Amino acid sequence: MLEKECPPAALRRAWANETGRVPGLWPKLCAMGVVGADAAAFSPLDLVLVLEETGRACVPEPVVGTFASGPGGGAAAATGLGLAVSPLVLYADSVERLVLEHEGGLWSLPPSRASLAPCPAVDGSRRLFEVSWDPGDAERLELDPRSVLDRAALAAAAQLCGTAQQLLDAAVAYAGQRHQFGQPIGAFQAVKHKLADVALRLEFARPVVYRAAWSMDPVHVSMAKAHASQAALLAARAALQVHGAMGYTVEHDLHMWLKRAWALAASWGDAAWHVQRVGEAVLRDRAAAPLDSPVSPGPGRLGTGR
């Protein structure tokens, strides 16, 4: 469905239109039951492959924000949810409701009750807005901000896996088409090894994302986001290098996936932030363990926490 409804030509039009979104795509996603009210029947484990496919197709829709809001987000089936635990909100001018953090809680209000100021974004289809609002006009939601962050990070990690796979596929295809010195550039070891490194990194990242979807443990989620971010950034670098100077141009479709990978890798905590979160959890568990526990360094040994 995404190959039909969200091809590169539709993405290019989204970069130039008023909303940055593909007209008619969100209702089709709702009709399939993968977003909106019907998605409440599915767990993160059910939807992780769908999220991955939206990354592969570079879908310019508020999928992450709507998924992160949990089953209650299904009420915003018509146009999706704009979610932020930072000053910037994605697609704030075209969603049904905004979910914003204030004083440790999450609040919901329609965009019409807020002041929206557009902000520049590296990905032209990801329309970012700085939102000014009065909590008196909003409704307090019974949602845990940390849980919402974990769901958003998981969704972004799954999309990053799909984005990385598309970048790798595009680079492999081009390496078989472009000839140099009388043979495809994919025949050269330098190119082979570069693409193999991406495939290996992605193969390690994908099961970590699936485990996080199964457990929804915060540490597992952070591991997933860190691995997926690193895999997508490596895929973007390799794809750009394999395509050469042509890959830098906006006339080539590659740039849309490159910029989506860069944007998603920095969203909902970059790899460094999530690695630090995992490290803090490991050190906390180690400090809480008794001296005779396998987790503890034990008497006479130095624990590095690494």
KOLTORDO-527658 format. One record per residue (C-alpha): x, y, z; residue in three letters; residue number from 1. Coordinates in pm, 1 decimal, always signed. Example, Ala and Ser with C-alpha at 12.3 -4.5 7.8 and 13.67 -1.06 7.14 Angstrom:
REC | +1230.0 | -450.0 | +780.0 | ALA | 1;
REC | +1367.0 | -106.0 | +714.0 | SER | 2;
***
This chain:
REC | +0.0 | +0.0 | +0.0 | MET | 1;
REC | +280.5 | +242.0 | +83.7 | LEU | 2;
REC | +460.2 | +169.7 | -242.8 | GLU | 3;
REC | +140.5 | +272.8 | -420.4 | LYS | 4;
REC | +30.4 | +564.1 | -202.5 | GLU | 5;
REC | +366.6 | +706.1 | -90.1 | CYS | 6;
REC | +613.8 | +676.2 | -380.7 | PRO | 7;
REC | +909.1 | +915.7 | -412.8 | PRO | 8;
REC | +701.5 | +1145.9 | -634.0 | ALA | 9;
REC | +444.3 | +1186.4 | -354.2 | ALA | 10;
REC | +723.7 | +1260.3 | -107.5 | LEU | 11;
REC | +858.9 | +1532.1 | -333.7 | ARG | 12;
REC | +516.2 | +1692.5 | -350.7 | ARG | 13;
REC | +492.3 | +1673.8 | +29.8 | ALA | 14;
REC | +814.0 | +1874.1 | +56.4 | TRP | 15;
REC | +649.9 | +2155.4 | -138.0 | ALA | 16;
REC | +286.2 | +2150.3 | -21.6 | ASN | 17;
REC | +126.8 | +2332.4 | +273.6 | GLU | 18;
REC | +135.6 | +2050.9 | +530.6 | THR | 19;
REC | +437.6 | +1836.4 | +442.4 | GLY | 20;
REC | +204.3 | +1534.9 | +433.5 | ARG | 21;
REC | +68.5 | +1311.9 | +156.0 | VAL | 22;
REC | -299.1 | +1397.7 | +91.4 | PRO | 23;
REC | -526.8 | +1102.2 | +159.4 | GLY | 24;
REC | -258.2 | +876.9 | +307.2 | LEU | 25;
REC | -357.7 | +910.3 | +674.2 | TRP | 26;
REC | -720.0 | +795.2 | +618.6 | PRO | 27;
REC | -587.4 | +490.4 | +432.3 | LYS | 28;
REC | -359.0 | +405.1 | +724.9 | LEU | 29;
REC | -657.7 | +442.3 | +957.7 | CYS | 30;
REC | -868.4 | +218.0 | +733.4 | ALA | 31;
REC | -600.7 | -52.0 | +759.7 | MET | 32;
REC | -624.9 | -26.0 | +1139.7 | GLY | 33;
REC | -255.1 | +45.8 | +1196.2 | VAL | 34;
REC | -317.3 | +398.6 | +1329.7 | VAL | 35;
REC | -619.7 | +563.6 | +1484.4 | GLY | 36;
REC | -889.7 | +404.4 | +1696.5 | ALA | 37;
REC | -850.3 | +48.7 | +1564.6 | ASP | 38;
REC | -477.9 | +44.2 | +1646.7 | ALA | 39;
REC | -566.8 | +30.5 | +2018.2 | ALA | 40;
REC | -629.0 | -341.6 | +1972.8 | ALA | 41;
REC | -263.9 | -402.0 | +1888.2 | PHE | 42;
REC | +44.8 | -413.9 | +2107.8 | SER | 43;
REC | +379.1 | -252.1 | +2022.1 | PRO | 44;
REC | +499.1 | -598.2 | +1919.5 | LEU | 45;
REC | +212.4 | -619.5 | +1669.9 | ASP | 46;
REC | +289.2 | -279.3 | +1521.2 | LEU | 47;
REC | +669.6 | -279.5 | +1512.4 | VAL | 48;
REC | +680.3 | -415.4 | +1157.0 | LEU | 49;
REC | +425.7 | -155.7 | +1045.0 | VAL | 50;
REC | +639.9 | +118.1 | +1197.8 | LEU | 51;
REC | +942.5 | -24.3 | +1020.8 | GLU | 52;
REC | +760.8 | -11.2 | +687.5 | GLU | 53;
REC | +662.8 | +352.1 | +741.8 | THR | 54;
REC | +1033.2 | +423.6 | +781.5 | GLY | 55;
REC | +1122.2 | +230.9 | +468.4 | ARG | 56;
REC | +868.2 | +435.0 | +271.7 | ALA | 57;
REC | +975.2 | +760.5 | +443.8 | CYS | 58;
REC | +611.0 | +826.4 | +533.0 | VAL | 59;
REC | +561.5 | +1197.8 | +614.8 | PRO | 60;
REC | +282.6 | +1152.9 | +868.8 | GLU | 61;
REC | +253.7 | +1187.0 | +1251.9 | PRO | 62;
REC | +290.1 | +811.4 | +1301.9 | VAL | 63;
REC | +537.3 | +832.8 | +1590.8 | VAL | 64;
REC | +338.4 | +1087.0 | +1790.2 | GLY | 65;
REC | +11.0 | +900.8 | +1748.7 | THR | 66;
REC | +168.9 | +567.1 | +1842.4 | PHE | 67;
REC | +350.4 | +718.4 | +2140.9 | ALA | 68;
REC | +29.2 | +852.8 | +2292.5 | SER | 69;
REC | -84.6 | +493.5 | +2347.0 | GLY | 70;
REC | -432.2 | +344.1 | +2306.0 | PRO | 71;
REC | -591.2 | +673.2 | +2408.7 | GLY | 72;
REC | -445.2 | +836.3 | +2101.2 | GLY | 73;
REC | -692.0 | +648.9 | +1884.8 | GLY | 74;
REC | -947.0 | +924.7 | +1936.9 | ALA | 75;
REC | -744.5 | +1142.3 | +1701.9 | ALA | 76;
REC | -798.0 | +916.6 | +1403.0 | ALA | 77;
REC | -892.1 | +1189.1 | +1159.3 | ALA | 78;
REC | -560.0 | +1366.7 | +1129.0 | THR | 79;
REC | -329.7 | +1224.5 | +1397.6 | GLY | 80;
REC | -162.7 | +1366.4 | +1706.4 | LEU | 81;
REC | +116.6 | +1617.4 | +1736.4 | GLY | 82;
REC | +328.2 | +1512.7 | +2033.4 | LEU | 83;
REC | +618.7 | +1688.8 | +2202.9 | ALA | 84;
REC | +813.4 | +1669.3 | +2523.6 | VAL | 85;
REC | +1033.9 | +1945.3 | +2383.7 | SER | 86;
REC | +951.2 | +2297.0 | +2254.5 | PRO | 87;
REC | +906.4 | +2171.6 | +1895.6 | LEU | 88;
REC | +601.1 | +1983.3 | +1769.4 | VAL | 89;
REC | +581.5 | +1791.0 | +1443.3 | LEU | 90;
REC | +289.0 | +1868.3 | +1205.9 | TYR | 91;
REC | +131.3 | +2090.1 | +1471.3 | ALA | 92;
REC | -73.9 | +2282.6 | +1214.1 | ASP | 93;
REC | -237.9 | +1979.1 | +1051.9 | SER | 94;
REC | -312.3 | +1737.5 | +1337.4 | VAL | 95;
REC | -631.4 | +1707.0 | +1536.8 | GLU | 96;
REC | -480.9 | +1758.4 | +1881.7 | ARG | 97;
REC | -150.9 | +1853.5 | +2042.0 | LEU | 98;
REC | -2.7 | +1663.6 | +2337.2 | VAL | 99;
REC | +244.0 | +1880.3 | +2528.9 | LEU | 100;
REC | +447.6 | +1844.5 | +2845.9 | GLU | 101;
REC | +409.0 | +2089.7 | +3134.3 | HIS | 102;
REC | +524.0 | +2059.0 | +3495.0 | GLU | 103;
REC | +587.3 | +1685.8 | +3470.1 | GLY | 104;
REC | +251.1 | +1604.1 | +3309.4 | GLY | 105;
REC | +103.6 | +1578.3 | +2961.5 | LEU | 106;
REC | -171.3 | +1807.9 | +2840.3 | TRP | 107;
REC | -392.4 | +1797.1 | +2532.8 | SER | 108;
REC | -546.7 | +2081.7 | +2336.9 | LEU | 109;
REC | -650.6 | +2154.5 | +1976.6 | PRO | 110;
REC | -404.1 | +2352.3 | +1762.7 | PRO | 111;
REC | -656.7 | +2635.5 | +1737.0 | SER | 112;
REC | -597.7 | +2718.2 | +2105.5 | ARG | 113;
REC | -220.9 | +2751.2 | +2064.1 | ALA | 114;
REC | +13.2 | +2990.1 | +1888.3 | SER | 115;
REC | +224.9 | +2811.0 | +1625.3 | LEU | 116;
REC | +553.0 | +2943.9 | +1489.2 | ALA | 117;
REC | +709.5 | +2740.9 | +1204.9 | PRO | 118;
REC | +1073.4 | +2639.8 | +1246.6 | CYS | 119;
REC | +1322.7 | +2523.6 | +982.1 | PRO | 120;
REC | +1388.0 | +2149.8 | +952.5 | ALA | 121;
REC | +1652.8 | +1954.1 | +764.6 | VAL | 122;
REC | +1378.4 | +1722.0 | +636.2 | ASP | 123;
REC | +1139.8 | +1938.8 | +436.7 | GLY | 124;
REC | +846.8 | +1702.4 | +491.6 | SER | 125;
REC | +881.5 | +1715.7 | +872.2 | ARG | 126;
REC | +706.0 | +2043.7 | +952.4 | ARG | 127;
REC | +820.0 | +2165.3 | +1293.9 | LEU | 128;
REC | +647.7 | +2430.5 | +1502.6 | PHE | 129;
REC | +728.1 | +2607.8 | +1823.7 | GLU | 130;
REC | +407.9 | +2607.8 | +2027.6 | VAL | 131;
REC | +302.3 | +2872.7 | +2278.5 | SER | 132;
REC | +0.5 | +2775.8 | +2486.8 | TRP | 133;
REC | -183.9 | +2833.3 | +2812.3 | ASP | 134;
REC | -232.0 | +2526.5 | +3035.3 | PRO | 135;
REC | -567.8 | +2673.5 | +3132.9 | GLY | 136;
REC | -690.9 | +2594.8 | +2780.5 | ASP | 137;
REC | -569.0 | +2233.1 | +2791.5 | ALA | 138;
REC | -687.0 | +1905.5 | +2939.6 | GLU | 139;
REC | -455.8 | +1706.4 | +3167.4 | ARG | 140;
REC | -398.2 | +1353.4 | +3038.9 | LEU | 141;
REC | -345.6 | +1043.7 | +3252.1 | GLU | 142;
REC | -27.1 | +956.2 | +3067.7 | LEU | 143;
REC | +320.6 | +904.6 | +3209.3 | ASP | 144;
REC | +566.0 | +1126.0 | +3015.3 | PRO | 145;
REC | +843.4 | +868.4 | +3055.6 | ARG | 146;
REC | +623.4 | +593.4 | +2911.3 | SER | 147;
REC | +529.3 | +818.3 | +2621.2 | VAL | 148;
REC | +897.1 | +892.0 | +2558.5 | LEU | 149;
REC | +972.9 | +519.3 | +2552.2 | ASP | 150;
REC | +696.3 | +452.0 | +2299.8 | ARG | 151;
REC | +812.7 | +741.1 | +2082.3 | ALA | 152;
REC | +1174.9 | +622.9 | +2097.8 | ALA | 153;
REC | +1067.7 | +269.5 | +2005.6 | LEU | 154;
REC | +861.7 | +394.6 | +1711.4 | ALA | 155;
REC | +1151.0 | +608.9 | +1591.0 | ALA | 156;
REC | +1388.4 | +311.8 | +1626.7 | ALA | 157;
REC | +1161.4 | +91.7 | +1416.5 | ALA | 158;
REC | +1133.1 | +362.2 | +1151.4 | GLN | 159;
REC | +1511.5 | +401.1 | +1152.3 | LEU | 160;
REC | +1548.9 | +30.3 | +1076.1 | CYS | 161;
REC | +1317.9 | +67.6 | +777.4 | GLY | 162;
REC | +1495.8 | +382.2 | +662.1 | THR | 163;
REC | +1834.7 | +211.2 | +692.0 | ALA | 164;
REC | +1710.0 | -85.7 | +491.5 | GLN | 165;
REC | +1588.7 | +141.0 | +211.5 | GLN | 166;
REC | +1920.0 | +328.0 | +206.3 | LEU | 167;
REC | +2110.0 | -0.2 | +191.5 | LEU | 168;
REC | +1888.2 | -135.8 | -87.8 | ASP | 169;
REC | +1933.2 | +183.8 | -288.6 | ALA | 170;
REC | +2310.8 | +172.5 | -245.0 | ALA | 171;
REC | +2331.9 | -195.1 | -343.4 | VAL | 172;
REC | +2117.2 | -135.1 | -650.9 | ALA | 173;
REC | +2327.1 | +162.0 | -760.5 | TYR | 174;
REC | +2652.8 | -26.9 | -699.0 | ALA | 175;
REC | +2532.7 | -285.7 | -949.9 | GLY | 176;
REC | +2441.8 | -24.2 | -1210.8 | GLN | 177;
REC | +2733.1 | +218.4 | -1197.0 | ARG | 178;
REC | +3037.8 | +97.0 | -1393.2 | HIS | 179;
REC | +3397.3 | +205.7 | -1343.2 | GLN | 180;
REC | +3707.4 | +55.9 | -1501.3 | PHE | 181;
REC | +3487.5 | -175.0 | -1705.1 | GLY | 182;
REC | +3292.8 | -334.8 | -1418.9 | GLN | 183;
REC | +3021.7 | -247.2 | -1163.4 | PRO | 184;
REC | +3157.0 | -55.8 | -865.2 | ILE | 185;
REC | +2992.5 | -317.1 | -644.5 | GLY | 186;
REC | +3263.0 | -558.5 | -757.6 | ALA | 187;
REC | +3528.7 | -360.6 | -570.6 | PHE | 188;
REC | +3607.2 | -477.6 | -220.3 | GLN | 189;
REC | +3603.7 | -124.9 | -78.4 | ALA | 190;
REC | +3238.2 | -89.1 | -180.3 | VAL | 191;
REC | +3144.4 | -445.1 | -85.4 | LYS | 192;
REC | +3288.0 | -409.8 | +262.9 | HIS | 193;
REC | +3121.5 | -73.4 | +319.7 | LYS | 194;
REC | +2779.0 | -211.9 | +234.0 | LEU | 195;
REC | +2842.6 | -533.7 | +427.3 | ALA | 196;
REC | +2921.0 | -326.3 | +736.8 | ASP | 197;
REC | +2582.9 | -155.2 | +702.1 | VAL | 198;
REC | +2402.4 | -487.8 | +658.1 | ALA | 199;
REC | +2576.4 | -628.3 | +965.0 | LEU | 200;
REC | +2494.8 | -324.4 | +1178.4 | ARG | 201;
REC | +2131.4 | -342.2 | +1070.2 | LEU | 202;
REC | +2111.4 | -715.0 | +1143.2 | GLU | 203;
REC | +2228.5 | -644.4 | +1497.5 | PHE | 204;
REC | +1992.6 | -347.9 | +1544.6 | ALA | 205;
REC | +1669.8 | -504.1 | +1421.7 | ARG | 206;
REC | +1634.6 | -782.2 | +1684.6 | PRO | 207;
REC | +1716.8 | -532.7 | +1960.2 | VAL | 208;
REC | +1423.6 | -321.0 | +1839.9 | VAL | 209;
REC | +1196.8 | -627.0 | +1834.0 | TYR | 210;
REC | +1298.9 | -717.6 | +2189.9 | ARG | 211;
REC | +1216.1 | -364.4 | +2304.8 | ALA | 212;
REC | +873.6 | -390.9 | +2139.8 | ALA | 213;
REC | +814.3 | -718.4 | +2324.3 | TRP | 214;
REC | +921.7 | -599.9 | +2668.9 | SER | 215;
REC | +877.6 | -218.1 | +2657.4 | MET | 216;
REC | +1146.9 | -208.9 | +2924.6 | ASP | 217;
REC | +1304.7 | +140.7 | +2928.7 | PRO | 218;
REC | +1657.8 | -0.5 | +2913.0 | VAL | 219;
REC | +1565.7 | -221.6 | +2616.8 | HIS | 220;
REC | +1404.0 | +75.4 | +2444.0 | VAL | 221;
REC | +1716.7 | +285.6 | +2489.6 | SER | 222;
REC | +1933.7 | +4.9 | +2355.4 | MET | 223;
REC | +1703.3 | -20.9 | +2054.1 | ALA | 224;
REC | +1707.6 | +351.2 | +1980.6 | LYS | 225;
REC | +2086.1 | +368.7 | +2014.2 | ALA | 226;
REC | +2148.5 | +68.8 | +1786.9 | HIS | 227;
REC | +1891.3 | +178.2 | +1528.3 | ALA | 228;
REC | +2024.9 | +534.6 | +1520.4 | SER | 229;
REC | +2380.9 | +413.9 | +1468.4 | GLN | 230;
REC | +2272.4 | +170.1 | +1196.1 | ALA | 231;
REC | +2074.6 | +435.7 | +1008.2 | ALA | 232;
REC | +2352.7 | +694.1 | +1029.6 | LEU | 233;
REC | +2603.4 | +440.4 | +897.9 | LEU | 234;
REC | +2361.7 | +346.3 | +618.2 | ALA | 235;
REC | +2315.8 | +712.0 | +526.8 | ALA | 236;
REC | +2691.0 | +771.0 | +514.4 | ARG | 237;
REC | +2756.2 | +460.9 | +304.7 | ALA | 238;
REC | +2469.5 | +527.6 | +64.0 | ALA | 239;
REC | +2587.5 | +883.5 | +11.4 | LEU | 240;
REC | +2944.4 | +772.0 | -53.9 | GLN | 241;
REC | +2840.3 | +495.7 | -295.6 | VAL | 242;
REC | +2624.6 | +737.8 | -495.5 | HIS | 243;
REC | +2904.9 | +992.9 | -504.8 | GLY | 244;
REC | +2840.3 | +1356.6 | -593.0 | ALA | 245;
REC | +2497.9 | +1270.7 | -735.4 | MET | 246;
REC | +2385.4 | +1171.5 | -385.3 | GLY | 247;
REC | +2426.4 | +1528.0 | -262.4 | TYR | 248;
REC | +2175.6 | +1670.4 | -508.2 | THR | 249;
REC | +1809.3 | +1735.9 | -433.4 | VAL | 250;
REC | +1726.0 | +1611.9 | -782.8 | GLU | 251;
REC | +1805.9 | +1257.9 | -667.1 | HIS | 252;
REC | +1557.4 | +1081.5 | -439.6 | ASP | 253;
REC | +1830.7 | +967.3 | -201.1 | LEU | 254;
REC | +1840.8 | +1296.2 | -13.3 | HIS | 255;
REC | +1488.6 | +1246.7 | +127.4 | MET | 256;
REC | +1590.0 | +924.7 | +303.2 | TRP | 257;
REC | +1923.1 | +1068.7 | +413.1 | LEU | 258;
REC | +1755.6 | +1363.3 | +581.8 | LYS | 259;
REC | +1487.6 | +1144.1 | +738.0 | ARG | 260;
REC | +1759.3 | +923.5 | +889.0 | ALA | 261;
REC | +1943.8 | +1226.0 | +1028.6 | TRP | 262;
REC | +1623.6 | +1373.3 | +1172.9 | ALA | 263;
REC | +1498.0 | +1050.7 | +1330.4 | LEU | 264;
REC | +1839.2 | +967.1 | +1475.5 | ALA | 265;
REC | +1831.4 | +1298.3 | +1663.6 | ALA | 266;
REC | +1465.8 | +1268.1 | +1769.8 | SER | 267;
REC | +1345.3 | +1131.2 | +2104.8 | TRP | 268;
REC | +1700.7 | +1105.6 | +2232.8 | GLY | 269;
REC | +2003.9 | +1051.1 | +2013.0 | ASP | 270;
REC | +2232.4 | +748.5 | +2044.0 | ALA | 271;
REC | +2458.6 | +916.3 | +2300.9 | ALA | 272;
REC | +2163.8 | +1008.6 | +2525.3 | TRP | 273;
REC | +2024.5 | +654.0 | +2518.9 | HIS | 274;
REC | +2366.5 | +494.0 | +2575.2 | VAL | 275;
REC | +2405.9 | +713.6 | +2882.9 | GLN | 276;
REC | +2060.4 | +607.4 | +3001.3 | ARG | 277;
REC | +2155.2 | +240.4 | +2966.7 | VAL | 278;
REC | +2482.0 | +302.5 | +3148.1 | GLY | 279;
REC | +2307.9 | +474.9 | +3437.3 | GLU | 280;
REC | +2064.3 | +184.0 | +3468.9 | ALA | 281;
REC | +2349.0 | -68.7 | +3470.2 | VAL | 282;
REC | +2541.3 | +124.0 | +3736.0 | LEU | 283;
REC | +2225.2 | +168.5 | +3943.2 | ARG | 284;
REC | +2154.0 | -206.3 | +3932.1 | ASP | 285;
REC | +2516.8 | -283.9 | +4013.7 | ARG | 286;
REC | +2515.7 | -50.9 | +4313.2 | ALA | 287;
REC | +2194.7 | -204.9 | +4444.0 | ALA | 288;
REC | +2321.1 | -564.4 | +4411.5 | ALA | 289;
REC | +2454.8 | -745.8 | +4724.1 | PRO | 290;
REC | +2825.1 | -820.9 | +4737.4 | LEU | 291;
REC | +2774.9 | -1192.3 | +4670.6 | ASP | 292;
REC | +2551.9 | -1128.1 | +4367.3 | SER | 293;
REC | +2685.3 | -1215.0 | +4018.3 | PRO | 294;
REC | +2606.3 | -854.0 | +3923.7 | VAL | 295;
REC | +2844.0 | -721.1 | +4188.5 | SER | 296;
REC | +3221.0 | -698.4 | +4124.0 | PRO | 297;
REC | +3269.0 | -892.4 | +4448.6 | GLY | 298;
REC | +3531.8 | -848.4 | +4719.5 | PRO | 299;
REC | +3879.7 | -768.6 | +4601.2 | GLY | 300;
REC | +3774.5 | -690.5 | +4241.4 | ARG | 301;
REC | +3726.3 | -355.7 | +4075.9 | LEU | 302;
REC | +3398.8 | -303.0 | +3891.3 | GLY | 303;
REC | +3423.6 | -61.8 | +3601.0 | THR | 304;
REC | +3050.2 | -45.6 | +3525.5 | GLY | 305;
REC | +3119.8 | -106.1 | +3156.2 | ARG | 306;
***
